[in-house]
């Protein structure tokens, strides 16, 4: 049976979802699950939880924790990546507090924008280390990357390593359902087509029984009482004609229109939750003790299969029964008006031959233009990480839409220098 390595297995809730899903799959449940994390306490907690869960679901799989990453990876068929380099403290705090001193506010800061740039810079070197281990001890394994910043990390892996990699995100799976449910529209028998880049992919088509649902969607969106949590996405759809996959709190910081110090009333008008990610982190840290009791110390723990792509991808590869996903892959002529070195998010068919992305063609011009504002930053962040040239960090930050709409060139450069200094040894030395 397969060997499934989980890097970052101390993410206990996510481990339960992905590994628990695999316990339920007949094609995967007898696998060896190799757990690795740099935090021994969290690793032990995940191991304890998963052994209880495995026992309660039939006791099929073999669960082994490793303190050596290369040993965990050795002979793996699949590698799940869910690491967070630098954690909430100190690095996420740095990502938010340093820009705040310059008047630059963020909501999530983990994928795009200045927070995404620096999370990418400190994570790419670790990802490359993982890749070197994989190339040595499991060269045929598939890496299923769940770590943000998705396009930056997946793009770096695909361009600069030999590891077979696909990036996975929740935003595609729930996009059409979330939109229709929020507008009080039926969600059954819906067909949709989504393409773009991670966290800024586009619902290009949404139909039921051949009928275009967009006219009714746009009508209801204009009439929906405010405030609600989807107001930024509705505004993007109103102005650019299409609904974007990722949430309003994310997209508010990806564009230059919504978080503006000279127009503070926009925060209330569009219901934008500034500092949302740090707030969530603090709540999760506070709530961990009670959650630990439910997950780790619960002899009756059970699980129902989630919608996470991970187990379905591995199942499709093991059984050769095709499964469709939204995957982050290199743009090998898939979206024809985006650059070939970009990491794009498109529909992919998965079977025993691997991940097979589908052709999209041209995006509507305005959507490709919005995507390019982020692709520019992603490519320069990767360039900075691979060359270790500080100039490319400046370039990435100067071209970020939200950052450049708020700060002067001098302030952006000074902020980047302060962020580099604050990160210290979490970053390599830049020239």
RODO-2510 file (C-alpha; in nm, 4 decimals, decimal comma):
residues 431
     n   res          X          Y          Z
     1     x     0,0000     0,0000     0,0000
     2     x     0,0940     0,3645    -0,0285
     3     x     0,3155     0,5604     0,2066
     4     x     0,1755     0,9050     0,2814
     5     x     0,4107     1,1506     0,4514
     6     x     0,2631     1,4519     0,6301
     7     x     0,5068     1,7413     0,6788
     8     x     0,3689     1,9852     0,9332
     9     x     0,1584     1,7149     1,0974
    10     x     0,1421     1,9208     1,4173
    11     x    -0,1428     2,1082     1,2476
    12     x    -0,3777     1,8815     1,4391
    13     x    -0,7135     1,9867     1,2951
    14     x    -0,5849     1,9744     0,9392
    15     x    -0,4147     1,6403     1,0047
    16     x    -0,7473     1,5024     1,1226
    17     x    -0,9157     1,6210     0,8038
    18     x    -0,6636     1,4938     0,5481
    19     x    -0,5501     1,1757     0,7245
    20     x    -0,8987     1,1060     0,8605
    21     x    -1,0348     1,1322     0,5059
    22     x    -0,7720     0,8787     0,3992
    23     x    -0,8789     0,6374     0,6745
    24     x    -1,2273     0,6388     0,5215
    25     x    -1,1058     0,5663     0,1671
    26     x    -1,0756     0,1909     0,0945
    27     x    -0,7927     0,2697    -0,1468
    28     x    -0,5887     0,4550     0,1171
    29     x    -0,6852     0,3270     0,4604
    30     x    -0,4162     0,0547     0,4718
    31     x    -0,1394     0,3053     0,3962
    32     x     0,1529     0,3964     0,6176
    33     x     0,1061     0,7504     0,7450
    34     x     0,4423     0,9071     0,8266
    35     x     0,4060     1,2134     1,0496
    36     x     0,6707     1,4836     1,0853
    37     x     0,6775     1,8198     1,2600
    38     x     0,9480     2,0349     1,4166
    39     x     0,7335     2,0774     1,7306
    40     x     0,7598     1,7463     1,9214
    41     x     0,4646     1,8232     2,1485
    42     x     0,2256     1,9018     1,8644
    43     x     0,3559     1,6012     1,6713
    44     x     0,2837     1,3726     1,9657
    45     x    -0,0657     1,5162     2,0017
    46     x    -0,1437     1,4556     1,6356
    47     x    -0,0050     1,1024     1,6548
    48     x    -0,2179     1,0243     1,9613
    49     x    -0,5287     1,1666     1,7965
    50     x    -0,4769     0,9840     1,4684
    51     x    -0,4125     0,6509     1,6384
    52     x    -0,7408     0,6838     1,8288
    53     x    -0,9207     0,7846     1,5114
    54     x    -0,7663     0,5004     1,3116
    55     x    -0,8708     0,2490     1,5774
    56     x    -1,2272     0,3803     1,5785
    57     x    -1,2444     0,3614     1,1979
    58     x    -1,1298    -0,0002     1,1668
    59     x    -0,7602     0,0074     1,2589
    60     x    -0,6370    -0,0342     0,9005
    61     x    -0,3507     0,2137     0,8640
    62     x    -0,0049     0,2271     1,0165
    63     x     0,0812     0,5551     1,1874
    64     x     0,4440     0,6418     1,2621
    65     x     0,5926     0,9668     1,3910
    66     x     0,9414     1,0733     1,2855
    67     x     1,1856     1,3243     1,4295
    68     x     1,3969     1,3072     1,1119
    69     x     1,2285     1,4575     0,8077
    70     x     1,4240     1,2567     0,5551
    71     x     1,3256     0,9325     0,7287
    72     x     0,9613     1,0393     0,7216
    73     x     0,9897     1,1058     0,3473
    74     x     1,1847     0,7925     0,2562
    75     x     0,9883     0,5839     0,0081
    76     x     0,6804     0,8053     0,0224
    77     x     0,4309     0,7974    -0,2617
    78     x     0,2576     1,1179    -0,1507
    79     x     0,3728     1,4095     0,0614
    80     x     0,1261     1,6473     0,2253
    81     x     0,2823     1,9850     0,3032
    82     x     0,1168     2,2026     0,5691
    83     x     0,4070     2,3893     0,7290
    84     x     0,4067     2,7462     0,8596
    85     x     0,7552     2,8888     0,8836
    86     x     0,7901     3,1328     1,1723
    87     x     0,4419     3,0710     1,3116
    88     x     0,2204     3,3385     1,4602
    89     x     0,5045     3,4562     1,6811
    90     x     0,7322     3,6030     1,5823
    91     x     0,6769     3,6129     1,2072
    92     x     0,3070     3,6801     1,1524
    93     x     0,3242     3,9519     1,4168
    94     x     0,6190     4,1055     1,2288
    95     x     0,4313     4,0853     0,8971
    96     x     0,1504     4,2972     1,0433
    97     x     0,3130     4,5265     1,2980
    98     x     0,6027     4,6594     1,0897
    99     x     0,3829     4,7680     0,7946
   100     x     0,1337     4,9174     1,0425
   101     x     0,4053     5,1603     1,1588
   102     x     0,4068     5,2973     0,8048
   103     x     0,0276     5,3224     0,7914
   104     x    -0,0145     5,0065     0,5817
   105     x    -0,3000     4,7891     0,7118
   106     x    -0,3773     4,4284     0,6170
   107     x    -0,6517     4,1747     0,6822
   108     x    -0,4939     3,8276     0,6335
   109     x    -0,1431     3,8860     0,4959
   110     x    -0,0602     3,5237     0,4142
   111     x    -0,0839     3,4974     0,0362
   112     x    -0,0526     3,8262    -0,1487
   113     x     0,0557     4,1756    -0,0452
   114     x     0,3512     4,2609     0,1761
   115     x     0,2657     3,9840     0,4236
   116     x     0,2547     3,7288     0,1433
   117     x     0,5900     3,8473     0,0088
   118     x     0,7681     3,7937     0,3393
   119     x     0,5919     3,4691     0,4215
   120     x     0,7102     3,3500     0,0800
   121     x     1,0680     3,4655     0,1380
   122     x     1,1017     3,2767     0,4658
   123     x     0,9212     2,9653     0,3388
   124     x     1,0829     2,9076    -0,0036
   125     x     1,4212     2,8038     0,1458
   126     x     1,2482     2,5446     0,3663
   127     x     1,0466     2,4173     0,0712
   128     x     1,3640     2,3803    -0,1333
   129     x     1,5191     2,1785     0,1519
   130     x     1,2134     1,9509     0,1501
   131     x     1,2478     1,9192    -0,2277
   132     x     1,6121     1,8145    -0,1988
   133     x     1,5149     1,5462     0,0516
   134     x     1,2345     1,4270    -0,1758
   135     x     1,4589     1,4154    -0,4811
   136     x     1,6933     1,1916    -0,2832
   137     x     1,4591     0,9557    -0,0947
   138     x     1,1214     0,9647    -0,2757
   139     x     1,1869     1,1034    -0,6253
   140     x     0,8587     0,9743    -0,7711
   141     x     0,6340     1,1117    -0,4961
   142     x     0,3685     1,3750    -0,5510
   143     x     0,3827     1,6816    -0,3270
   144     x     0,0383     1,8135    -0,2344
   145     x     0,1092     2,1661    -0,1150
   146     x    -0,1407     2,3335     0,1164
   147     x     0,0993     2,5991     0,2490
   148     x     0,0597     2,9682     0,1625
   149     x     0,1593     3,1800    -0,0183
   150     x     0,0273     2,9203    -0,2606
   151     x     0,1308     3,0537    -0,6010
   152     x     0,4720     3,1703    -0,4823
   153     x     0,5643     2,8404    -0,3165
   154     x     0,4116     2,6108    -0,5771
   155     x     0,5623     2,8183    -0,8566
   156     x     0,9078     2,7991    -0,6985
   157     x     0,8801     2,4218    -0,6570
   158     x     0,7639     2,3663    -1,0135
   159     x     1,0262     2,5916    -1,1704
   160     x     1,3318     2,5134    -0,9592
   161     x     1,2951     2,1506    -0,8432
   162     x     1,2156     1,8146    -0,9992
   163     x     0,9391     1,7421    -0,7477
   164     x     0,5954     1,6722    -0,8929
   165     x     0,3904     1,9398    -0,7197
   166     x     0,0323     2,0624    -0,7160
   167     x    -0,0989     2,3442    -0,4993
   168     x    -0,4351     2,2989    -0,3290
   169     x    -0,6680     2,5622    -0,1870
   170     x    -1,0209     2,5609    -0,0486
   171     x    -1,1418     2,8679    -0,2363
   172     x    -1,2288     2,6971    -0,5663
   173     x    -1,4316     2,4199    -0,4056
   174     x    -1,6767     2,6442    -0,2238
   175     x    -1,6909     2,9427    -0,4585
   176     x    -2,0124     2,8838    -0,6563
   177     x    -2,1924     2,7262    -0,3606
   178     x    -2,1045     3,0187    -0,1319
   179     x    -2,2157     3,2748    -0,3901
   180     x    -2,5511     3,1112    -0,4607
   181     x    -2,6278     3,0316    -0,0971
   182     x    -2,5578     3,3907     0,0075
   183     x    -2,8083     3,5110    -0,2515
   184     x    -3,0769     3,2598    -0,1595
   185     x    -3,0438     3,0704    -0,4878
   186     x    -3,0565     2,6895    -0,5267
   187     x    -2,7165     2,5204    -0,5289
   188     x    -2,8132     2,1862    -0,6869
   189     x    -2,7228     2,0807    -1,0434
   190     x    -2,4865     2,3747    -1,0873
   191     x    -2,2032     2,3663    -1,3400
   192     x    -1,9204     2,6146    -1,3234
   193     x    -1,5833     2,6982    -1,4749
   194     x    -1,3116     2,8683    -1,2706
   195     x    -0,9653     2,9847    -1,3780
   196     x    -0,7077     3,2460    -1,2823
   197     x    -0,4505     3,2478    -1,0029
   198     x    -0,4769     3,1344    -0,6434
   199     x    -0,7043     3,3579    -0,4338
   200     x    -0,7823     3,5545    -0,7486
   201     x    -0,9373     3,2984    -0,9784
   202     x    -1,2587     3,3826    -1,1567
   203     x    -1,6003     3,2220    -1,1803
   204     x    -1,6070     3,2445    -1,5585
   205     x    -1,9310     3,0518    -1,6059
   206     x    -2,2035     2,9338    -1,3714
   207     x    -2,5102     2,7569    -1,5143
   208     x    -2,7983     2,5290    -1,4214
   209     x    -2,9406     2,3070    -1,6955
   210     x    -2,7736     2,5272    -1,9561
   211     x    -2,9134     2,8549    -1,8185
   212     x    -2,6632     3,1306    -1,7357
   213     x    -2,7085     3,2229    -1,3693
   214     x    -2,5001     3,5397    -1,3772
   215     x    -2,7843     3,7839    -1,4657
   216     x    -2,9879     3,6708    -1,1637
   217     x    -2,6758     3,6615    -0,9443
   218     x    -2,5882     4,0220    -1,0279
   219     x    -2,9461     4,1398    -0,9760
   220     x    -2,9691     3,9787    -0,6328
   221     x    -2,6228     4,0982    -0,5322
   222     x    -2,7285     4,4597    -0,5880
   223     x    -3,0435     4,4052    -0,3810
   224     x    -2,8870     4,2157    -0,0887
   225     x    -2,9158     4,4057     0,2406
   226     x    -2,5896     4,5310     0,3888
   227     x    -2,3660     4,4853     0,5759
   228     x    -2,2604     4,1301     0,4966
   229     x    -1,9309     3,9433     0,4548
   230     x    -1,9184     3,9374     0,0747
   231     x    -1,9299     4,3064    -0,0064
   232     x    -1,5821     4,3418    -0,1571
   233     x    -1,6408     4,0471    -0,3905
   234     x    -1,9764     4,1886    -0,4987
   235     x    -1,8065     4,5197    -0,5774
   236     x    -1,5374     4,3428    -0,7806
   237     x    -1,8100     4,1542    -0,9695
   238     x    -2,0016     4,4784    -1,0265
   239     x    -1,6988     4,6601    -1,1689
   240     x    -1,5134     4,3763    -1,3447
   241     x    -1,8136     4,1541    -1,4364
   242     x    -1,7020     3,8305    -1,2655
   243     x    -1,7039     3,6865    -0,9128
   244     x    -1,3663     3,6100    -0,7559
   245     x    -1,2977     3,2858    -0,5711
   246     x    -1,1411     3,4006    -0,2461
   247     x    -1,3170     3,5836     0,0359
   248     x    -1,3760     3,9550     0,0693
   249     x    -1,1388     3,9894     0,3638
   250     x    -0,8624     3,8497     0,1433
   251     x    -0,9402     4,0437    -0,1732
   252     x    -0,9744     4,3706     0,0152
   253     x    -0,5951     4,3693     0,0605
   254     x    -0,5123     4,2413    -0,2875
   255     x    -0,6430     4,5477    -0,4714
   256     x    -0,5748     4,9216    -0,4397
   257     x    -0,9389     5,0250    -0,3930
   258     x    -1,0596     4,9214    -0,0491
   259     x    -0,8115     4,9766     0,2377
   260     x    -0,7072     5,3396     0,1990
   261     x    -0,5949     5,5706     0,4767
   262     x    -0,7286     5,8743     0,2903
   263     x    -1,0736     5,7135     0,2696
   264     x    -1,1250     5,5470     0,6112
   265     x    -1,5001     5,5281     0,5531
   266     x    -1,4393     5,2455     0,3012
   267     x    -1,3583     5,0072     0,5869
   268     x    -1,7115     5,0355     0,7250
   269     x    -1,8771     5,0664     0,3855
   270     x    -1,7294     4,7352     0,2640
   271     x    -1,7252     4,5662     0,6067
   272     x    -1,3488     4,5006     0,5953
   273     x    -1,2017     4,3225     0,9005
   274     x    -0,8568     4,4754     0,9460
   275     x    -0,6047     4,2560     1,1346
   276     x    -0,8362     3,9577     1,0897
   277     x    -0,5643     3,6923     1,0698
   278     x    -0,3800     3,7907     1,3901
   279     x    -0,7174     3,8015     1,5657
   280     x    -0,7963     3,4487     1,4471
   281     x    -0,4529     3,3265     1,5567
   282     x    -0,4985     3,4676     1,9065
   283     x    -0,8425     3,3067     1,9367
   284     x    -0,7096     2,9712     1,8154
   285     x    -0,4199     2,9799     2,0607
   286     x    -0,6581     3,0626     2,3474
   287     x    -0,9010     2,7896     2,2417
   288     x    -0,6437     2,5149     2,1893
   289     x    -0,6716     2,3644     2,5371
   290     x    -1,0427     2,2917     2,5031
   291     x    -0,9961     2,1787     2,1435
   292     x    -0,7102     1,9503     2,2507
   293     x    -0,9419     1,7829     2,4988
   294     x    -1,1946     1,7170     2,2236
   295     x    -0,9430     1,5946     1,9654
   296     x    -0,6476     1,4424     2,1461
   297     x    -0,8064     1,3122     2,4636
   298     x    -1,1336     1,1829     2,3186
   299     x    -1,1510     0,8002     2,3027
   300     x    -1,4728     0,8209     2,1006
   301     x    -1,3304     1,0503     1,8329
   302     x    -1,4803     0,9908     1,4897
   303     x    -1,4650     1,1495     1,1469
   304     x    -1,6739     1,2076     0,8362
   305     x    -1,4990     1,2612     0,5068
   306     x    -1,4496     1,6280     0,4252
   307     x    -1,4282     1,8047     0,0918
   308     x    -1,0483     1,8463     0,1143
   309     x    -0,8915     1,7510    -0,2169
   310     x    -0,6004     1,5563    -0,0657
   311     x    -0,7539     1,2117    -0,0124
   312     x    -0,9510     1,2286    -0,3372
   313     x    -0,6345     1,3048    -0,5358
   314     x    -0,4442     1,0147    -0,3819
   315     x    -0,7450     0,7860    -0,4258
   316     x    -0,7750     0,8781    -0,7945
   317     x    -0,4063     0,8086    -0,8505
   318     x    -0,4264     0,4740    -0,6687
   319     x    -0,7477     0,3528    -0,8377
   320     x    -0,7225     0,5258    -1,1774
   321     x    -1,0800     0,6475    -1,1275
   322     x    -1,0678     1,0097    -1,2500
   323     x    -1,1398     1,2980    -1,0155
   324     x    -1,1645     1,6688    -1,1003
   325     x    -0,9955     1,9347    -0,8879
   326     x    -0,9013     2,3001    -0,9008
   327     x    -0,5228     2,2840    -0,8887
   328     x    -0,2331     2,5276    -0,8864
   329     x     0,0068     2,4334    -1,1661
   330     x     0,2604     2,5927    -1,3974
   331     x     0,1034     2,7825    -1,6874
   332     x     0,2101     2,5536    -1,9708
   333     x    -0,0038     2,7328    -2,2296
   334     x    -0,3178     2,6868    -2,0199
   335     x    -0,4194     3,0522    -1,9794
   336     x    -0,2914     3,2089    -2,2958
   337     x    -0,2850     3,5739    -2,1872
   338     x    -0,0824     3,5066    -1,8705
   339     x     0,2946     3,4375    -1,8698
   340     x     0,4294     3,0838    -1,8962
   341     x     0,6280     3,1094    -1,5711
   342     x     0,3158     3,1989    -1,3714
   343     x     0,1493     2,9531    -1,1358
   344     x    -0,2168     2,9392    -1,2366
   345     x    -0,5274     2,7830    -1,0831
   346     x    -0,7290     2,5766    -1,3308
   347     x    -0,9415     2,2649    -1,3480
   348     x    -0,7329     1,9457    -1,3481
   349     x    -0,8244     1,5833    -1,4062
   350     x    -0,6506     1,3407    -1,1709
   351     x    -0,5942     0,9696    -1,2408
   352     x    -0,3072     0,7228    -1,2235
   353     x    -0,1148     0,9287    -1,4786
   354     x    -0,1030     1,2218    -1,2353
   355     x    -0,2381     1,5772    -1,2453
   356     x    -0,3630     1,6740    -1,5901
   357     x    -0,4543     2,0446    -1,6150
   358     x    -0,7107     2,1666    -1,8668
   359     x    -0,6753     2,4334    -2,1334
   360     x    -0,8522     2,7643    -2,0657
   361     x    -0,7470     3,0038    -2,3413
   362     x    -0,7638     3,3797    -2,2882
   363     x    -0,9205     3,5195    -1,9749
   364     x    -1,1326     3,8327    -2,0234
   365     x    -0,8782     4,1118    -2,0589
   366     x    -0,9704     4,2920    -1,7378
   367     x    -0,9351     3,9713    -1,5350
   368     x    -0,5967     3,8863    -1,6839
   369     x    -0,4868     4,2436    -1,6052
   370     x    -0,5911     4,2067    -1,2408
   371     x    -0,4118     3,8726    -1,2207
   372     x    -0,0965     4,0268    -1,3651
   373     x    -0,0806     4,2825    -1,0830
   374     x    -0,0281     3,9849    -0,8503
   375     x     0,1764     3,7629    -1,0825
   376     x     0,4335     4,0437    -1,1120
   377     x     0,4793     4,0377    -0,7351
   378     x     0,4859     3,6573    -0,7187
   379     x     0,7533     3,6251    -0,9861
   380     x     0,9721     3,8905    -0,8268
   381     x     0,9387     3,7308    -0,4837
   382     x     1,0542     3,4000    -0,6306
   383     x     1,3367     3,5832    -0,8098
   384     x     1,4434     3,7420    -0,4809
   385     x     1,4449     3,4068    -0,3030
   386     x     1,6405     3,2295    -0,5762
   387     x     1,9008     3,5035    -0,6349
   388     x     1,9056     3,6433    -0,2777
   389     x     1,9144     3,9915    -0,4277
   390     x     1,7480     4,2491    -0,2035
   391     x     1,6581     4,4656    -0,5038
   392     x     1,3997     4,2104    -0,6099
   393     x     1,2289     4,2309    -0,2689
   394     x     1,2020     4,6057    -0,3234
   395     x     1,0663     4,5438    -0,6733
   396     x     0,8024     4,3028    -0,5450
   397     x     0,6888     4,5424    -0,2724
   398     x     0,6911     4,8454    -0,5035
   399     x     0,4666     4,6633    -0,7497
   400     x     0,2205     4,5316    -0,4925
   401     x    -0,1110     4,7085    -0,5673
   402     x    -0,2201     4,7776    -0,2093
   403     x     0,1253     4,8740    -0,0834
   404     x     0,1980     5,1088    -0,3729
   405     x    -0,1434     5,2754    -0,3437
   406     x    -0,0737     5,3695     0,0177
   407     x     0,2984     5,4405     0,0532
   408     x     0,5695     5,6423    -0,1212
   409     x     0,8670     5,4736    -0,2867
   410     x     1,0958     5,5808    -0,0010
   411     x     0,8588     5,4477     0,2627
   412     x     0,8182     5,1145     0,0823
   413     x     1,1950     5,0683     0,0646
   414     x     1,2347     5,1656     0,4297
   415     x     0,9533     4,9290     0,5307
   416     x     1,1160     4,6409     0,3426
   417     x     1,4454     4,7104     0,5203
   418     x     1,2671     4,7127     0,8563
   419     x     1,0903     4,3855     0,7752
   420     x     1,4177     4,2204     0,6773
   421     x     1,5809     4,3388     0,9999
   422     x     1,2855     4,2286     1,2130
   423     x     1,2850     3,8795     1,0602
   424     x     1,6528     3,8300     1,1426
   425     x     1,7572     3,4683     1,1000
   426     x     1,4154     3,3680     0,9649
   427     x     1,5444     3,4985     0,6319
   428     x     1,8670     3,4236     0,4444
   429     x     2,1130     3,7073     0,4000
   430     x     2,0350     3,9216     0,0963
   431     x     2,2870     4,0995    -0,1197
***
